[in-house]
Amino acid sequence: MNSKFNQELIEFACRFLENRGAVLEKNGQGLEALLPENLSEILETDEHIKINTETGPELEGAYSINYGSPLLEKMVYAACKDLPLLTCKLQFDYLKKEGFDSLVKKQFIFAKSEGKTENRAIINTEYIFLTCRYTAQSDEQKQGLISFVFNLETGSYVPRMAEFFSADGKNFISLKKPLWKDGQLEKVMKCITEQSKEILMGELNSFYEAMTRRYKRDVVNLEEYYAALKKEMEKNLKRSHLSEVSIKERYKKIDLLPDELERKREDLFKKYSIKINVEPCAVMLINTPAVKVLYNVFIKRVRKNISFIYNPITKELDPLVCQACGKSITSIYFCNNLHLLCLMCSQKCPLC
């Protein structure tokens, strides 16, 4: 390998340009590329450029591809800006055909209602498997990766699917443009936004506990400091040489201590509050056969039809989704107008 160039960087640059519609021509002096107009705008270059490679002498006016070079930096930024998107199709030799009533009773709680399975049908459904980068910022910072899987049809978060899904033995296809149905992606992204922080609570439990301990420790120290300060100031008032004016001023300062303590508490609360940012860094669409279960729910002699999706990967029913807030739920409530709700929304139905 030529000491001036890293062959892996050259290969990356070639793949990047070709995947975005550039036409490349290699010769003994280096590499020439004809770029589409949009790509030349991204890279801030002419549509016809020359790139030095490890073969032959350097071309005059050519770009270099090495660590820190402006062109490579722009390529890396553009490559990382777009989410990697894959799709895979699953096949199963056997799908569950019976026992759905017991599965519903095992997984779900219906408040003031009961139900039974009416019918079932084999369907194809899709899941979106998101790998996300999260940052929890407080007095310290914690970063990591976490995976979420949502049913693309219902928007339901499937908590155990990322754990059970294995990429072994599956064929993956790269997609240039995702094939979303109208409103489908928006629905799922709303669910992700609303539920990701709650889902992350388990992942960040130790981080929350550490920040809470530090907050309580600093509050105790702060309260002890101000208690000692008040005691010292009151002790100094007993000095005989103080004038009446000085005594009044010190009493005013003592009276201000509680407000000052409260401000310091608020500063500590802000210091140890945790802000979480979640951003997707990879997306996979999973197309799989599943079983749709039509279920009759009886609420005060009124029947309501709902449907479950049996997930052959988790071998469970996917959670249902609150019609009001979009939260994935296994404890089911209904308002007087039979909206399917979570516990919080059932207190006062937002849809009624």
Steps between C-alpha positions, in 0.01 A plus 500: 500500500631846408597696810311805376166327463275261678351253255191450720423872477528490123264201485256680728510809279439292187201321658361829627522666158365204301207444739399861443505486124854610416684354201861403581793440272831371630823552315871479564509852643210471745122522488256723317134535599198655332253598772125561485409862570355427847813308603733776386294741712533273804877469456535864389706405195473523123305228324824367352773434757830317523607297803851389586539130575795279584556419134731728308613859558269760652264674260519876479191663657380165634339436839669289763324227694670466837407552862400859559474596133202732430350276228513189718345689793207606278455142377498362854251765615268427207527122555418531871217745440289238321369214712612155381180323397463126448204270455466127556219255443438218747346158444361255752412134451229520766276775636287470811139399427333475838532588869459874446243544778746373761774716349279810530422421864869444572618826344212747538276638772157629395337734751127440550476292184565154365537347158563203279661420167268510202730432206858500379683547171856473374628837382824671403606784728807720535710609794746786515819412689673819610848518644528833678778698657405661830665767710399558862637834617511605864794582729656215302426363157415147395480379141407171346301308242156351548262318267126554463260288296158635400224341297476718192129430457382579853782710645527258791833477681606134527737490798646149464539480123845662481620240749357204307575615147815354350655600171642151443379331184307800369549670167519878518426745220615860501223751422565838344147622571279361776156390388288665769124509476334839548532613860667174604843638584356807673288275721796285602732798554240655732492177702879488511526861617239453772624165629878498451579695817277272707657193339846639574421527871594134544823546307591811698378383839847498660576842350176642644578347838851648501377850412220472760748398772728791417209742497378383842856506639561856380161618629576359845841668500342825385234492771762423765713789379214750516387368839853551634520843336174608663617373837831688467326822395259478793793438735677811373192708583572452868814704479459808713691739276251478207290807435122486459537566127746212460268266689207590271714443189611159628141399574411594143783279372382212718146542363638474146672166562193278423453666159869466423490134602202439272684657205799279565271195512357597162851536360585150623179363350593648162855368535387142560194499271545257213443600140477215251556520128422203276586485131471205258825375345377190313163371377388154397160403364392146585229346284354190658192279496291534814156413631232765540258401774151651499387534861155589633496708819177530700471823700173528692321281244640707215731324257814657356724331245873541540788318336828360628807412298675179596873551454678177395839639609405572861227231499278757674228744409620851426381761751199709408519877455306762694276681253551830681874528574651224284667324792546123471296329770407162646252634757191595304229749596193627315312827535121532457552541126712183492830667414787264581713681758792475741448556873597868487273585208212300652475752786363750251486385139675758278297380200155556650 
